[in-house]
Amino acid sequence: MSLRLARTLTAAYFGLMLVFVTWPGFVPFARVEPLVLGLPFSMAWIAAWIAGSVVVLFLLDRVEKRYRDEDDPRADPRAGPMDGGDT
């Protein structure tokens, strides 16, 4: 997946999230029944979008890390944050 496509899909997800967790996009989902894992449906709806954003950001980080590693020929995947990179 290209970096541009990954960023576009991430922006689209957050755009949809903005619509579906705020008024008026939230109105069809603003109800108490059914309970989902003990939460009212409206709260579970918002929690699902937030959990989805964690997954989307993790996947975006994986794609961006792949492109960062390709751009830096000195990048050593075994190097820790205290190694400094140059020896």
DOTOR-301096 format. One record per residue: residue in one letter; residue number from 1; x negated, y, z negated of N, C-alpha, C, O in turn. Coordinates in pm, 1 decimal. Each point is the difference from the previous one (the first is absolute). Layout:
REM DOTOR-301096
   rest    nr        nxx        nyy        nzz       caxx       cayy       cazz        cxx        cyy        czz        oxx        oyy        ozz
      A   NUM          X          Y          Z          X          Y          Z          X          Y          Z          X          Y          Z
...
//
This chain:
REM DOTOR-301096
   rest    nr        nxx        nyy        nzz       caxx       cayy       cazz        cxx        cyy        czz        oxx        oyy        ozz
      M     1      -84.9     -117.1        0.0       84.9      117.1        0.0      -89.6      123.6        0.0      -99.0        6.6      -72.8
      S     2      135.1       89.5      154.5      -80.3      121.7        5.4       28.3       87.7     -121.4      105.2       -9.2      -63.1
      L     3     -201.4       93.3       33.2       12.5       89.6     -114.7      114.3       99.1       20.9       74.8       30.4      -93.0
      R     4      -62.4       18.9      213.9      107.5       95.9       29.4      137.7      -63.2      -18.3       89.7       62.4      -56.7
      L     5      -72.2     -185.9      104.3      127.4      -69.1      -15.0       31.4      -25.7     -147.6      114.1       16.5      -43.3
      A     6     -215.4      -56.7      -33.6       20.6      -25.4     -142.9       43.3      127.0      -72.1       89.8       -3.8      -84.1
      R     7     -151.9      114.2      115.8       37.3      126.9      -64.2      139.2       45.6       42.9       75.1       55.0      -80.6
      T     8      -40.7      -77.8      206.9      133.1       36.8       49.2      108.4      -83.0      -67.3      103.4       53.2      -40.3
      L     9     -127.0     -184.3       28.1       97.6      -85.9      -66.5       14.6       35.9     -147.8      110.2       -5.5      -54.7
      T    10     -220.2       41.8       -9.6        6.6       41.6     -140.6       82.4      126.9      -13.4       84.7       10.1      -88.8
      A    11     -108.9       86.6      176.1       77.2      124.4       -4.1      148.1      -27.3       26.7       86.6       61.3      -62.5
      A    12      -57.5     -152.6      154.5      139.2      -34.4       28.9       66.4      -64.4     -121.7      115.3       30.0      -31.0
      Y    13     -187.7     -118.3      -37.9       55.7      -63.2     -119.9       34.0      105.2     -105.1      108.6       -2.2      -58.0
      F    14     -201.9       94.6       33.7       25.5      101.2     -101.7      108.3       98.5       43.6       70.5       55.1      -84.5
      G    15      -56.5      -32.4      214.3      110.8       81.5       49.1      134.1      -67.9      -25.9       94.6       63.6      -46.3
      L    16      -87.2     -193.2       76.5      122.4      -75.9      -28.8       26.7       -6.0     -150.3      114.5        9.8      -44.2
      M    17     -220.9      -26.1      -33.2       17.0       -4.2     -145.8       60.0      131.3      -50.1       88.8        0.0      -85.2
      L    18     -137.7      111.2      138.5       53.0      130.3      -39.4      149.1       10.0       29.3       75.9       53.3      -80.9
      V    19      -34.2     -104.2      195.5      141.7        5.9       37.7       84.7      -91.2      -89.0      107.0       40.1      -45.8
      F    20     -154.7     -162.6       21.2       83.0      -99.1      -68.7       -3.0        5.8     -152.6       74.9      -72.9      -64.9
      V    21     -158.4      156.8        6.8        5.2       12.9     -146.2       47.4      139.3      -43.5        4.2       29.8     -119.3
      T    22       31.1       54.9      215.7       54.7      131.6      -33.3      137.7       14.4       64.2       38.5      -79.6       85.6
      W    23       34.4      181.6     -127.8      130.8       25.9       56.5      -17.3       53.8      139.5      -91.6       80.1       18.4
      P    24      168.2     -114.6       80.6      117.3      -84.6        3.7      -29.6     -145.8       33.7       92.2      -81.6        0.3
      G    25     -217.3       45.9       28.0      -31.8     -137.2       37.0       20.3     -100.2     -112.0       16.6     -119.2       26.0
      F    26      -17.6      165.7     -150.1       13.7      -87.0     -115.9      146.2      -32.7      -31.6       27.6      -98.2      -68.9
      V    27       65.3      178.9      118.2      141.6      -12.0      -35.8       56.3     -141.0       20.6       69.4      -48.5      -89.3
      P    28      -94.6      -20.3      201.3       58.2     -134.7       14.9      -54.5     -102.7     -100.2       60.9     -104.9      -20.5
      F    29     -172.8      134.3      -40.4      -63.7      -95.3      -90.9       14.0       40.1     -146.7      -52.7      -68.4      -87.7
      A    30      122.2      177.0       60.2       16.2       50.5     -135.8      117.9      -70.3      -67.7      110.5       54.0       -7.2
      R    31     -135.9     -173.7      -41.7      103.1      -75.6      -71.9      -67.5      -85.3     -106.8     -120.8      -23.3        3.8
      V    32      200.4      -21.8      -97.5      -53.5      -78.7     -111.3       -2.3     -148.5       34.0      -98.4      -68.1      -28.6
      E    33      203.2       18.0       87.9        9.3     -142.2       32.3      -50.3      -24.8      140.6       24.0       85.4       85.4
      P    34      -88.7     -189.8      -55.1      -40.9     -111.8      -84.4     -127.7       34.1      -76.7      -75.4       89.8       37.5
      L    35       54.0     -163.0     -144.1     -124.2       15.3      -75.2     -110.8      -78.2       71.5       20.9     -112.8       44.8
      V    36     -135.5      173.1      -35.3     -115.9      -64.1       63.5     -109.1       -9.5     -105.9      -57.3      100.9      -41.1
      L    37       29.4     -223.3       -2.5      -97.4      -23.8     -107.9       33.1       83.2     -123.6      -89.8       48.6      -68.8
      G    38      216.5      -32.9       41.6       45.6       72.0     -117.7        7.8      150.8       18.3       41.8       70.7      -91.7
      L    39      -80.9      -20.1      207.6        6.4      143.8       26.6      123.5       32.8       82.6       41.3      -80.4       83.7
      P    40       17.8      196.1     -105.6      107.7       43.5       89.2      -53.1        8.3      142.6     -118.1       27.6       21.3
      F    41      205.2      -51.4       75.8      -43.5       -6.0      139.0      -72.4      126.8       43.2     -100.1       -7.5       71.3
      S    42      149.2      123.9     -113.3      -62.8      125.7       42.3     -143.3       10.7      -51.6      -87.8       49.1       71.0
      M    43       63.7      -94.3     -193.2     -135.1        3.8      -55.2      -89.7     -103.5       68.4     -117.2       27.2       26.4
      A    44      171.5     -144.5        1.9      -76.6     -103.5       70.1      -33.8       46.0      141.4     -107.2      -32.4       51.3
      W    45      197.7      108.1       12.9      -24.2       52.1      133.6     -122.7       90.9        1.1      -87.5      -13.3       85.6
      I    46       82.2      105.1     -180.8     -113.6       92.0       -8.3     -127.3      -75.8      -38.9     -107.0       26.8       54.7
      A    47      117.6     -119.9     -147.6     -117.1      -79.1      -40.6      -54.7      -81.5      117.1     -121.5      -16.1       12.1
      A    48      207.9      -34.6       73.0      -44.9      -76.6      116.1      -76.2       89.3       97.8     -100.9      -42.9       56.0
      W    49      146.6      164.9      -34.6      -72.3       91.9       88.2     -135.9       35.1      -59.1      -98.4        9.9       73.3
      I    50       91.7        9.1     -204.2     -127.7       32.0      -64.4      -95.2     -118.9        8.1     -118.4       17.6       28.8
      A    51      168.5     -138.0      -53.6      -83.5     -119.8       12.9      -46.5      -17.4      144.2     -113.7      -40.4       24.4
      G    52      200.1       70.5       69.6      -38.6       -6.4      140.4     -108.8       99.7       34.1      -87.2      -29.0       81.8
      S    53       91.2      146.7     -143.7     -103.6       99.5       26.5     -136.1      -46.1      -51.4     -102.9       33.1       58.9
      V    54      101.8     -109.0     -167.8     -126.2      -56.1      -49.4      -58.4      -95.9      103.5     -119.9        3.0       27.6
      V    55      203.9      -86.4       28.3      -44.8      -96.4      102.1      -48.6       72.9      124.8     -105.0      -33.7       54.8
      V    56      180.7      133.4       -9.8      -37.1       74.8      120.4     -134.1       71.4      -19.9      -84.8       -2.4       89.2
      L    57       65.1       65.3     -204.1     -126.0       68.6      -25.4     -116.6      -97.2      -12.1     -111.3       31.9       41.9
      F    58      135.0     -149.8      -98.3     -104.6     -101.5       -6.7      -40.4      -44.2      140.5     -119.0      -11.0       29.9
      L    59      217.3      -14.3       56.1      -30.6      -41.4      136.7      -71.2      110.4       77.9      -90.7      -28.4       78.2
      L    60      130.3      152.7      -98.6      -68.7      111.3       64.6     -144.8        7.8      -47.2      -90.0       25.4       80.0
      D    61       67.4      -46.8     -207.8     -136.5        1.2      -53.2      -84.6     -109.8       64.2     -116.8       22.6       31.6
      R    62      174.5     -140.8      -12.3      -74.4     -110.4       65.1      -39.9       38.3      142.3     -113.0      -25.5       41.8
      V    63      206.1       87.1       33.4      -30.1       39.6      137.3     -106.7      108.9        1.3      -94.8       -7.0       78.3
      E    64      109.4      107.5     -164.5      -97.9      107.7       -3.6     -136.3      -49.6      -45.8     -102.2       48.7       48.2
      K    65       98.5     -143.8     -139.6     -127.8      -55.1      -45.6      -70.7      -70.7      114.2     -121.9       10.8       13.7
      R    66      196.6      -82.6       68.0      -60.2      -67.8      114.6      -64.0      100.9       94.3     -109.6      -24.3       50.7
      Y    67      176.3      137.8      -26.1      -55.5      101.8       88.2     -116.2       74.2      -64.7      -94.4       37.9       69.3
      R    68       98.9      -16.3     -200.9     -113.3       63.2      -68.9     -122.9      -88.4        8.7     -110.2       49.2       24.6
      D    69      127.6     -180.0      -44.7     -111.9      -93.1        3.8      -60.1       -9.0      139.8     -121.1      -17.5       13.5
      E    70      203.3       28.9       90.6      -50.6       -3.8      136.4      -79.9      125.8       33.3      -96.3       -6.6       76.3
      D    71      135.5      121.8     -133.1      -66.3      126.1       30.4     -134.0       15.2      -71.3      -88.0       69.4       50.9
      D    72       69.9     -131.1     -165.4     -121.7       15.6      -79.1      -87.1     -124.8       13.5       29.8     -103.1      -60.3
      P    73     -136.3      111.5      138.4      -84.1     -119.5       17.9      -75.3      -39.0     -126.7      -45.4     -113.8      -12.4
      R    74       31.7      207.8      -82.4      -68.9      -30.4     -125.8       90.8      -63.7     -103.2      -46.7      -42.1     -105.9
      A    75      175.7       34.3      135.0       95.6      -51.4      -98.2      -29.5     -146.3      -29.7       -7.8      -83.4       90.2
      D    76       -7.9       55.0     -216.0      -23.4     -136.8      -45.8      119.1      -39.0      -86.0       18.0       57.6     -107.3
      P    77       63.6     -152.6      149.8      120.5      -34.6      -78.6      -34.3      -53.9     -137.7       86.5       -2.5      -87.5
      R    78     -211.8      -41.2       65.3      -37.3      -51.1     -131.9      -49.1      109.9      -93.1      -14.3      -22.5     -120.2
      A    79      -11.5      140.8      174.4      -53.1      109.3      -81.3      109.0       55.1      -91.5      115.0       17.5       40.3
      G    80     -154.3        8.9     -163.5       93.3       56.5      -95.7       -3.9      151.3        5.0      -80.9       56.8       73.3
      P    81      167.8       11.2     -150.9        5.1      146.6        3.2     -125.0       65.1      -57.1      -23.8      117.8       26.8
      M    82      -57.4     -189.3     -104.5     -118.6       58.4      -61.4     -125.7      -24.4       82.8     -107.4       46.9      -37.7
      D    83      117.2     -118.3      148.7     -118.4      -33.2       78.6      -51.3      117.7       80.0     -119.8        6.4       27.5
      G    84      203.9       85.7       10.5      -44.0      118.6       71.1      -13.2      -17.7      149.7        3.0      100.0       71.7
      G    85      -17.3     -218.9      -21.1       -4.6      -23.2      143.6     -139.3        0.5       57.6      -32.1      -89.9       77.7
      D    86      -54.9      187.6     -111.5     -136.0        5.8       52.8      -98.4      -61.8      -98.4        7.5       23.9     -120.5
      T    87      -97.6     -101.7      172.3     -103.8      -58.6      -86.8     -136.1       23.7       59.7     -100.7      -41.4      -57.5
//
